[in-house]
């Protein structure tokens, strides 16, 4: 087994296993798992997904996972925190991470292997192996090279997740699927979420848009936007160490009290209760 670490913000492990042993969870780490060879079942929370050679999984922090190995398997495990990219000077980090956060918050809609095409799969596999090789080299250039590769990999994974999520919405109404995609990717831009803007962009009468949206979504535009923002809140309070005040500011709530009231109204529990309920105990 080869293990490397950069200031405890990023780790890469390559392991060949015939049995899986319980290991400590690192609750603030995202994780990418690439199965180079072998087969069996991946257990995520209370669900099982069959895995095989070539599978790639993206796991948010706090997800409880393990493997039931049927055929000796070789895994690449890449673990990282959001601070890893902040530390490495990612351009427009806040906007990038907000987008990744929203997509990961919706990942439960498309669990398991998420790669859309073999071209994307080949690209990711090649770059995961490149990351590992850079760790073996570990010279003055390696850290920046690795962070750049990681940004590319995460953007492709984000696109794959978003595509599957939107395709699911498109089963109802192709135009409505595009509206949801637009809202979800512009969730913090107030001007682009106003009815006049949306109606013009998607060719729907301004006077009919609210009725159309509610008919398709089953709730009003305002409620949909609020719930979408609260999905980001979920991910931020579970997966980052931001204060509630910082989360409220980032998501355009008036203050932390406004955020707390909105959260309790929708979820029927406080944010603290939500965090306790979703703590991984495996």
C-alpha positions in Angstrom: 0.0 0.0 0.0 1.3 3.5 -0.9 0.0 6.4 1.1 0.8 10.1 0.6 -0.4 13.2 2.3 -0.1 17.0 1.8 -0.8 18.9 5.0 -3.6 16.5 5.8 -5.8 18.1 3.1 -5.2 15.5 0.3 -4.4 11.8 0.4 -4.0 9.1 -2.2 -4.0 5.4 -1.4 -3.5 2.5 -3.8 -4.6 -0.8 -2.2 -5.0 -4.4 -3.4 -7.5 -6.2 -1.1 -9.1 -9.6 -0.9 -11.1 -8.7 2.2 -12.3 -5.4 3.5 -11.5 -4.3 7.0 -13.3 -1.6 8.9 -11.3 1.6 8.9 -11.6 5.0 10.6 -13.8 7.6 8.8 -12.3 11.0 8.0 -15.5 13.0 8.1 -14.4 16.1 6.3 -13.0 14.3 3.3 -14.6 13.9 -0.1 -13.4 10.7 -1.8 -13.0 9.4 -5.4 -12.7 5.6 -5.7 -11.4 4.0 -8.9 -11.6 0.2 -9.2 -8.6 -0.8 -11.4 -9.5 -4.5 -11.1 -11.8 -6.9 -9.2 -15.4 -7.1 -8.5 -17.9 -7.2 -5.6 -20.3 -4.8 -4.0 -19.9 -1.3 -2.7 -22.0 -0.5 0.4 -23.0 3.2 0.7 -25.0 4.0 3.8 -27.7 1.3 3.6 -27.5 0.6 -0.1 -25.4 -1.8 -2.2 -24.1 -1.4 -5.7 -22.3 -4.0 -7.7 -18.8 -2.8 -8.7 -16.4 -4.1 -11.4 -13.2 -3.1 -13.1 -13.2 0.5 -14.4 -15.9 1.8 -12.0 -15.5 5.3 -10.6 -17.4 6.6 -7.5 -17.6 10.0 -6.0 -18.4 10.0 -2.2 -19.4 13.0 -0.2 -18.1 13.3 3.4 -20.0 11.5 6.0 -21.3 8.8 3.6 -20.7 5.4 5.4 -19.2 3.1 2.9 -17.4 -0.3 2.6 -16.8 -3.0 0.1 -17.9 -6.7 -0.1 -15.0 -8.0 -2.1 -15.8 -11.1 -4.3 -12.7 -11.0 -6.5 -9.4 -9.6 -5.3 -9.6 -5.9 -6.1 -7.2 -3.1 -6.6 -8.5 0.4 -5.6 -7.3 3.9 -6.0 -8.6 6.1 -3.1 -8.3 9.8 -3.5 -9.4 11.8 -0.4 -9.5 15.6 -0.2 -11.1 18.5 1.6 -12.5 21.7 0.1 -9.6 23.6 1.7 -7.1 21.7 -0.5 -8.3 23.7 -3.5 -8.6 27.0 -1.6 -5.0 26.5 -0.4 -3.8 25.9 -4.0 -5.3 29.2 -5.4 -8.1 27.9 -7.6 -9.4 30.7 -9.7 -12.9 31.8 -8.5 -12.8 29.1 -5.9 -16.0 30.2 -4.1 -18.2 30.0 -7.3 -16.6 26.7 -8.3 -17.1 25.0 -5.0 -20.7 26.3 -4.7 -21.4 24.5 -8.1 -19.7 21.3 -7.0 -21.5 21.5 -3.6 -25.0 21.7 -5.3 -24.2 18.8 -7.6 -23.0 16.7 -4.8 -26.0 17.6 -2.7 -28.1 16.0 -5.5 -25.9 13.0 -5.9 -28.4 10.8 -4.1 -30.5 11.0 -7.2 -27.9 9.2 -9.3 -25.9 6.8 -6.9 -23.3 4.3 -8.0 -21.0 4.7 -11.0 -21.7 8.1 -12.6 -19.6 8.3 -15.7 -21.5 9.2 -18.8 -19.2 8.1 -21.6 -16.2 5.8 -22.1 -14.2 8.9 -23.3 -14.8 10.6 -19.9 -14.0 7.3 -18.1 -10.7 6.9 -19.9 -9.8 10.6 -19.3 -10.4 10.2 -15.5 -8.6 6.9 -15.2 -5.6 8.2 -17.0 -5.5 11.3 -14.8 -6.0 9.4 -11.5 -2.9 7.4 -12.5 -1.1 10.6 -13.4 -1.8 12.0 -9.9 -0.4 8.9 -8.3 2.8 9.1 -10.5 3.2 12.8 -9.5 3.0 11.7 -5.8 5.8 9.3 -6.5 7.9 12.0 -8.1 6.9 14.6 -5.5 9.1 17.5 -6.7 8.5 21.2 -6.5 6.0 21.1 -9.4 3.9 18.1 -8.3 1.5 19.8 -5.9 0.3 22.4 -8.4 0.1 19.8 -11.2 -2.0 17.5 -9.0 -4.4 20.2 -7.9 -4.9 21.2 -11.6 -5.6 17.6 -12.6 -8.1 17.3 -9.6 -10.0 20.3 -10.8 -10.4 18.8 -14.2 -11.5 15.4 -12.8 -14.1 17.0 -10.5 -15.5 19.2 -13.3 -16.0 16.1 -15.4 -17.6 14.2 -12.5 -19.9 17.2 -11.9 -20.9 17.3 -15.5 -21.7 13.5 -15.4 -23.9 13.9 -12.3 -25.6 17.0 -13.6 -26.4 15.3 -16.9 -28.0 12.3 -15.3 -30.0 14.6 -13.0 -31.2 16.8 -15.8 -32.0 13.7 -18.0 -34.2 12.5 -15.2 -36.0 15.8 -15.2 -36.3 15.7 -19.0 -38.4 12.6 -18.8 -41.2 14.9 -17.6 -40.8 17.8 -20.0 -37.6 18.6 -21.9 -38.0 22.4 -21.6 -38.8 22.1 -17.9 -35.6 20.0 -17.4 -33.6 22.8 -18.9 -35.3 25.4 -16.7 -34.4 23.3 -13.6 -30.8 23.0 -14.9 -30.6 26.7 -15.4 -32.0 27.5 -11.9 -29.8 25.0 -10.2 -26.6 26.3 -11.8 -27.5 30.0 -11.2 -29.0 29.5 -7.8 -27.2 32.5 -6.2 -27.9 34.9 -9.1 -31.1 36.7 -8.0 -31.6 38.5 -11.3 -31.5 35.3 -13.4 -34.0 33.7 -11.1 -36.7 36.3 -11.5 -39.8 35.3 -13.4 -39.5 38.0 -16.2 -35.9 36.8 -16.9 -36.8 33.1 -16.9 -40.0 33.6 -18.9 -38.0 35.5 -21.6 -35.2 33.0 -21.7 -37.4 30.0 -22.1 -40.1 31.5 -24.3 -43.0 31.3 -21.8 -45.6 34.0 -21.1 -44.7 36.0 -18.0 -48.3 35.8 -16.8 -48.3 32.0 -17.3 -44.8 31.1 -16.0 -45.7 30.8 -12.3 -48.6 28.4 -13.1 -46.5 26.4 -15.6 -43.7 26.0 -13.1 -46.0 24.9 -10.2 -47.7 22.5 -12.5 -44.4 20.9 -13.5 -42.6 21.0 -10.1 -45.5 20.6 -7.7 -44.4 23.7 -5.8 -43.9 27.4 -6.5 -40.7 28.9 -8.0 -39.9 30.6 -4.7 -40.3 27.4 -2.7 -38.2 25.5 -5.3 -35.4 28.0 -5.1 -35.5 28.0 -1.3 -35.4 24.2 -1.1 -32.5 24.2 -3.7 -30.6 26.6 -1.6 -31.2 24.5 1.5 -29.8 21.5 -0.3 -26.6 23.5 -0.5 -26.9 24.4 3.2 -27.2 20.6 3.9 -23.9 20.0 2.2 -22.1 23.0 3.6 -23.1 22.3 7.3 -22.2 18.6 6.9 -19.1 18.8 4.7 -17.3 22.1 5.6 -16.3 23.9 8.8 -18.0 27.2 7.7 -19.9 29.0 10.5 -23.7 29.3 10.1 -23.2 33.1 9.6 -20.8 32.4 6.7 -23.2 29.9 5.1 -26.1 32.4 5.4 -24.0 35.1 3.8 -22.8 32.9 0.9 -26.4 31.8 0.1 -28.0 35.3 0.3 -30.0 34.8 3.5 -30.5 37.9 5.6 -28.6 36.5 8.5 -28.0 33.2 10.3 -31.4 33.5 12.1 -33.2 33.8 8.8 -31.4 30.7 7.6 -32.2 28.8 10.8 -35.9 29.7 10.6 -36.1 28.7 6.9 -34.3 25.4 7.6 -36.6 24.5 10.5 -39.7 25.4 8.5 -38.8 23.1 5.6 -37.1 20.2 7.5 -39.0 20.3 10.7 -35.8 20.3 12.8 -32.9 22.6 13.7 -29.7 22.6 11.8 -27.9 21.2 14.8 -30.5 18.3 15.0 -30.0 17.7 11.3 -26.2 17.5 11.7 -26.6 15.0 14.6 -29.0 12.9 12.7 -26.8 12.6 9.7 -23.6 11.8 11.6 -22.0 8.6 10.3 -21.8 6.0 13.0 -20.3 3.1 11.1 
